[in-house]
Amino acid sequence: MRKFVYKAQYARPEARRISDGVIMRIDDVYEVDPDLMGTHFKQQKMPLWDTERIIEMRNDHLDWMHDHFALETLVAGEEDELDKGPGEAPEPEPWDFVHDPAKHPRPILPW
């Protein structure tokens, strides 16, 4: 169990400017510049442990989504590999109510 020290937890790490409107306090965590946000929204003081908790939960959620729904996770700069694997993608099933793609299906009216 970590001891909560108010002064240590509310002293945010020094921000590094990444670009106009983007800063980084924790490695690989990009934030909107609070100066820009402060003109539109009142800023709250947030302890460091809460930021770390949100980051950890976000990463857990993304891992879960990838495990359950992603056929492939693409990495920037790398080529996708779906077309290189065995087999082929299934043909989409035709819609039974579309006879002419330029026409819409008949509306369902209550009378």
C-alpha positions, -999 to +999 in steps of 0.1 A: +000+000+000+014+034-010+013+062+014-006+093+002+015+124+007-005+155-004+024+176-014+041+149-034+009+138-052-003+172-062+031+183-074+028+174-111+059+165-131+073+193-152+055+195-186+075+192-218+060+209-248+055+185-277+038+209-301+014+238-301-013+228-276+002+194-266+024+187-236+038+155-220+043+151-182+045+113-181+063+093-208+039+084-237+010+103-222+000+133-243-022+160-228-039+191-241-021+221-229-040+232-197-035+269-207-057+262-238-082+241-218-084+268-191-099+293-215-129+270-221-131+248-190-123+253-154-093+231-145-093+208-115-062+198-095-057+161-100-033+140-080-006+120-098-020+087-086-053+094-103-037+102-136-017+069-133-048+050-125-067+064-155-037+055-178-035+020-165-073+014-168-072+029-204-044+005-214-063-025-198-094-015-217-075-013-250-058-047-244-092-062-237-108-047-268-079-059-289-081-094-274-118-097-280-126-078-312-094-069-332-085-093-361-052-074-362-035-046-344-017-023-368+015-006-358+024+027-374+049+023-402+042-014-407+023-031-434-010-049-425-009-087-427-046-096-431-042-101-469-011-123-464-027-150-443-043-183-453-078-183-467-099-155-481-124-131-466-160-143-469-182-127-495-207-103-481-243-117-481-266-099-505-294-079-490-326-096-499-347-063-501-323-044-524-330-051-560-317-018-574-290+000-555-304+033-566-337+027-550-345+025-513-366-002-498-403+004-495-412+022-462-431+003-435-463+023-429-488+016-401-518+015-425 
